[in-house]
Amino acid sequence: MSQVTTQTKHSRFNPLTIILDIFGNIGAGTLNFLAALGRLTDFTYRSVKNCFLPPFFPAQLGRQLIDIGYFSLPVVGLTALFTGMVLALQSYTGMARFNAESAIAGVVVLSVTRELAPVLAGLMVAGRVGAAIAAEIGTMRVTEQIDALRTLSVNPYKYLIAPRVIAATFMLPVLVLIGDIIGVFGGYLVSVYNLGFSPGPYMEQTWKTLEDIDVISGLVKAAVFGFIVSIMGCYHGFNSGRGAQGVGAATTNAVVSASILILIFNYIITQIFFS
């Protein structure tokens, strides 16, 4: 018996066995990742296809436009306002070392329109809307309401997912455009009333620095981010596990995955526009 036990212990620490276990775990993780990627791709294809095919549900779309757009405006507006104010203060602290205070207006407007407004709005909407979408659809999955829709010959992709995808893709650029204005206004307030800049030259420098491509790139990012937030929220909610724990995990996964994809696609889109 002791000899068998000794052989078993030696087999556990066999270098070949350890290497095979490592590669086995890597292979299993790779296969699981590819399987999840395939499911997400299929879900995205079905969702996009059903956005363009009748029947449509305008009442559902209107409700989602209000929920995603109008009710997200306070958090996006406050985020943009204080971001612009902090950016002006930080820029002044750095630029004053090189006697380049006149560049603050350009730094604020470019930073807000190109990067900060779309990224921060996307992250805020992911935390608010993505979590809400995942929780709502996940609860419907747990309570078998999605199965009931299929029983009533209603396509859940058309009734639940398409309105949310369309609303988020359309409304996030609107939120970002408003956030651009509020963020630049926040930088203006701090620069004029706290740092002592003249209002006329500050606004002149702002308009001189800003170009159409700066605003357009931010709005394109916003549309992509809105699509990502809605797809990830719907996907994780639609594939939610059973019970409250499954809905909670779906909500967490929706926010985390949407936030990571927003940062990844932010770099990709920036590379496309400004490479």
N, C-alpha and C positions, 0 to 999 in steps of 0.2 A: 504493500500500500504506500509506504513512504517513497519507494522508488518511482511509482507512478506519479505521485504528487510532485516529486522533484522534476520529472520530465515535463509535467504540465507547466511548472513555473519557468523552466528553461524555454519552453515553446512560446510563452508569452513575451519573453524578452529576446526572441530571435530577431536579429536585424532585418531579415527578409520579411518576416511577418509584420514588423512595424512599418516597413516601406510599403508593403502591399496594403496595409490598413490606411496609410496616409493617402495613397493614390486612389483607394476605394472611396474614401470620404470626399476627396476632390471630385472624383467622377460623379458620385451621387449628388453632390451639391450642384455641379454643372448641369446635370440632367434635370434636377428640380428647377433650376433657374430657367433653363430653356423651355420646360413645360409651362412654367408660369408666364414666361414671355409670349409663348404661343397662345395661351388662353387670353392674355391681355390684348394681343393683336387681333384675335378673332372678335373679342368683345368690342374693341374700337371700330373695327370694320362694320360690324352690325349696327353700332350706334350711329356712325356717320351716314351709313346707307339709309337708315330710317329717318334721318333728319330731312331728307329730300324727297321721300316717297309718301304719297297720301295713304291713309287719311291723316289730317293734322288735328291737333287739339289746341285751339287758340286760347281757351280759358286757362289751361294748364301753363301755356307759354306766358300769358300775361301775369299769372301769379308768380312764376319764377323770375320774370323780369323785375318785378317789384321786390321780391325777397332778396334776390342776388344783387340788384343794382341799388335801389333806393335805400334799403335798410343797411347796406354796407357803406353808404356815403359818410356817415359820421366817423366811423373808425378810420376809413381811408383819408378823410379830410384832416382829422387831428394828426394822424401819422405824417402826412405830407407837410402840414403847417410846422410842426415842431422839428421835422427833419430839415426843412429849409432854414429855420432859425438857428439850429445847432450848426448846420453846415456853414452859414455865414460867420458865426463866431469862430469856429475852428479854422476856417480859411483865413480870417483876419489874423489870428494868432500865428499862423505859418507864414502868410504873405508879408507881415510886418517885418519879419527878419530880413527880407530881401528888398524892402521898399517897393513892393509890388501890390499895394493895396487896391490899385485901380483894376486889377484882374479879378477881384472877388465877385463882381456881378456876373462875369462870364463863367467862372467856376461854379457858381450856384445854379445858373440856368442850365448849363450843360450837364451837370451832375444829376439834377432833378429830372430833366426830360429824358436823358439817355438811360440812366440806370436806376436811380433811387425810387422815383415814382412808380415805374412798372414793377420792379422787384419787390418793394415793400408792399405795394398794393396787392400783388399776387400772393405774397406770404400772408398778409392779413386776411384776404379772401379765402385762402386755403384753410386758415385756422377757423374762420367763421362759417363759410359756406360749405367747404369740403367736408368738414366734420358733420354739419347738419344734414347734408345729402346722404352721407354714409349711414348716419344714425337713422334717418327716416326710412331709407330703402332697406337697411338691415332689419329694422323692426317689422317692416312689411314682409320681408322674407321669413322671419321667425314666426310671425303670426299667420303665415300662409296666405297673405293677401295677394301676393304675386301669382300664386297658383290659382287663386280665385279669378284673377283677371284673365288668365289663360282659359279657364273654364267658361268665362263669358265671351270668349273669342276676341279678347282685346290683347293686342300685342304689347307686352310690357316695355319693349324697347321704344315704341312710339309714344306710349302714354306716360311713362316715367322718366326715361333717359333722354330722348330727343329734346323735349322742352328745356331740360336743365342744361344740356350741352349748348343748345342754341342761345339760351339766355346768358350763360356765363361767357361764351365767346363774344357775344355782342356787347354786354354791359361792362366788362372789365376795361376795354378801351375808353368807354365813356368815363368811368371812374378815374382812370389814369389821366385823361385830359383835364378833368376837374382838379385832380391832384397836382398836375403840373402847375396850374394857375395858383393854387393855394400854396404850394411849396415855394414858388418864386416870390409870391407875396410875403411869405414868412421871412425869407431872406431879405426882402426889401424893408420890412418893418425893423428888423434888427440892425441892418446897415444904416438906415436913415435915423432912427430914433435912439439907437444905442451906441453905434459906432461913429455917428456924426457925418455920414456921407450926404452929399447934396442929392435931392430926389431926381432932378433933371438929368445930370450926368450919369447917375446910376441906371436909370431906365434907358438912356441912350446907349450905354455900354451893353445892357442886357439885349436890346433889340439888334445891336450890331453883331453880337456874338452868335445869337440864335439863328439857325438855318432850318429849312424845311426837313432835311434828312434827320435832324435831331429829334423832332417831334414824331415823324413818321416811324422811325426805328422803335421809339418807345411804345407807340400804339400797336405796331406789329407784335412786339414782345407781349403786350397786354393781351392781345387776342389769343396768342399761343398759350399764355399762362392760364387764361380763362378756360380754354379747351382742356388743358392738363388737369386743372382743379376739378372740373366737372366729370371728366372721364375717370379719374382716380377715385373720386367720391362715389360715383355710380358703380364702378367695378367692385370696389371693396364692399359696398353695401349689398350689391346684388349677389355676391358670393360669400355673404356673412355666415359665420357659424351659428349654431343653435344656442339659444339662451342669451341672457344679458352679457355674459362674458364674451360671446362671439360678436355681439353688436359693439361692445367696447373695443375689442381688438380691431374690428373693421374700421371704426372711427379713427383710432390711433394710426393704423396703417395708411388710411387715406390721407391724413394730414402730413405724415412723415414722407411718404412717397411723393406726394405732390410738391412738397417743399424742396426735396432733393432734385426732382426733375425741373423745377423752376430754375434752380441755380445752374443746372447743367445746360438747359436750353438758353439761358441768359448768355452764357459764354458763346454758344454756337451761333446765336443770332447776331451777337456783337461782332464775332469774327466775320460773318457774312457781310454785314453792313460796313464795317470800318477796317477791314483787313487791308 
